[in-house]
Amino acid sequence: MSFALKTTAFTDGGAIPKKHTCDGADLSPALNWNDAPARTQSFALIADDPDAPVGTWTHWIIWNIPASATALPESMPKVGDAGDGARQGRNDFKRIGYGGPCPPPGKPHRYFFRLYALDAKLDLQAGASRNDLEHAMKGHVLSQAQWMGTYGR
């Protein structure tokens, strides 16, 4: 058994439904995971698009998800304090919370959802940047799981 991230919203490598994009309701997909390492103290999630014309585009960061959690519901509120101690930061749209796929017309882009099992809770305020999160996570990652979807216009 190994740490795994899943969603029923789309298959791994499959097309992301419109309701999870800027062309629809822009709702975060429900995510669930299992088999986190025994020493996990919290989880952090980074969702990004490495195919963006300006370089990797961050769509969502959330951290301090409780170690007891095994899922995030669909349509997470776009607020800094996400409940149960979890906090959300600013995406590259300069907004708090999830910002769905919104690529320019052309070839579909890949969207990676990466969940990190951490051996600590992070001392980061809501609204922090991805750089802040990655710096705080350094040396605390026990394991990583990922799921990828595609979207094009």
MOCOR-V293794 format. One record per pair of residues at least 12 apart in sequence whose ideal C-beta (glycine too) atoms are under 8 Angstrom apart, sorted by the first residue. I is the first residue (numbers start at 0). GAP is how many residues later the second one is. If there is no record, write none. Layout:
<<I,GAP> <I,GAP>>
This chain:
<<0,33> <0,34> <1,33> <1,141> <2,30> <2,31> <2,32> <2,33> <2,34> <2,112> <2,114> <2,140> <2,141> <2,142> <3,29> <3,30> <3,31> <3,141> <4,26> <4,27> <4,28> <4,108> <4,109> <4,110> <4,140> <4,141> <4,142> <5,25> <5,26> <5,27> <5,141> <6,22> <6,23> <6,24> <6,25> <6,106> <6,140> <7,22> <8,20> <8,21> <8,65> <8,140> <9,19> <9,139> <11,135> <11,136> <11,137> <12,135> <12,136> <12,137> <13,135> <13,136> <14,93> <14,134> <14,135> <14,136> <15,13> <15,84> <15,85> <15,95> <15,133> <15,134> <15,135> <19,80> <19,81> <20,79> <20,80> <20,81> <20,130> <21,77> <21,78> <21,79> <21,80> <22,79> <22,130> <23,76> <24,50> <25,72> <25,73> <25,74> <26,47> <26,48> <26,71> <26,73> <27,32> <27,44> <27,46> <27,47> <27,48> <27,69> <27,70> <27,72> <28,45> <28,84> <29,41> <29,42> <29,43> <29,44> <30,14> <30,40> <30,41> <30,82> <30,84> <30,116> <31,38> <31,39> <31,40> <32,37> <32,38> <32,82> <32,112> <33,36> <35,31> <35,81> <35,106> <35,107> <36,80> <36,105> <36,106> <38,80> <38,103> <39,27> <39,77> <39,78> <39,79> <39,102> <39,103> <40,26> <40,77> <40,78> <40,79> <40,80> <41,21> <41,22> <41,23> <41,24> <41,25> <41,43> <41,76> <41,78> <41,79> <41,80> <42,20> <42,22> <42,23> <42,24> <42,26> <42,72> <42,73> <42,74> <42,75> <43,17> <43,18> <43,19> <43,20> <43,21> <43,71> <43,72> <43,74> <43,78> <43,89> <43,93> <44,15> <44,16> <44,17> <44,18> <44,20> <44,27> <44,68> <44,69> <44,70> <44,71> <45,12> <45,14> <45,15> <45,67> <45,68> <45,70> <45,84> <45,87> <45,88> <46,12> <46,13> <46,14> <46,51> <46,64> <46,65> <46,66> <46,67> <47,63> <47,64> <47,66> <47,82> <48,52> <48,54> <48,60> <48,61> <48,62> <48,63> <49,60> <49,62> <50,52> <50,56> <50,58> <50,59> <51,51> <51,57> <52,51> <56,35> <57,33> <57,34> <57,72> <58,32> <58,33> <58,34> <58,39> <58,40> <58,41> <58,42> <58,52> <59,28> <59,31> <59,37> <59,38> <59,39> <59,53> <60,27> <60,28> <60,29> <60,30> <60,67> <60,69> <60,72> <61,14> <61,20> <61,24> <61,25> <61,26> <61,27> <61,35> <62,23> <62,24> <62,26> <62,55> <62,59> <62,61> <62,70> <62,73> <62,74> <63,21> <63,22> <63,23> <63,57> <63,58> <63,60> <64,19> <64,21> <65,18> <65,19> <65,20> <68,15> <75,12> <75,21> <75,22> <76,20> <77,17> <77,18> <77,19> <77,20> <78,17> <78,18> <78,47> <79,16> <79,45> <79,46> <79,47> <80,45> <81,15> <84,36> <86,37> <86,38> <86,39> <86,41> <87,38> <87,39> <88,35> <88,37> <88,38> <88,39> <88,40> <88,41> <88,43> <88,44> <89,37> <89,38> <89,39> <91,38> <95,30> <95,31> <100,48> <100,50> <102,48> <102,49> <102,50> <103,49> <104,48> <105,46> <105,47> <106,45> <107,42> <107,43> <107,44> <108,41> <108,42> <108,43> <109,38> <109,39> <109,40> <110,37> <110,38> <110,39> <110,40> <111,34> <111,35> <111,36> <112,33> <112,34> <112,35> <112,36> <113,30> <113,31> <113,32> <114,29> <114,30> <114,31> <115,21> <115,25> <115,27> <115,28> <116,24> <116,25> <116,26> <116,27> <116,28> <117,19> <117,22> <117,23> <117,24> <118,21> <118,23> <119,20> <121,14> <121,15> <121,18> <122,13> <123,12>>
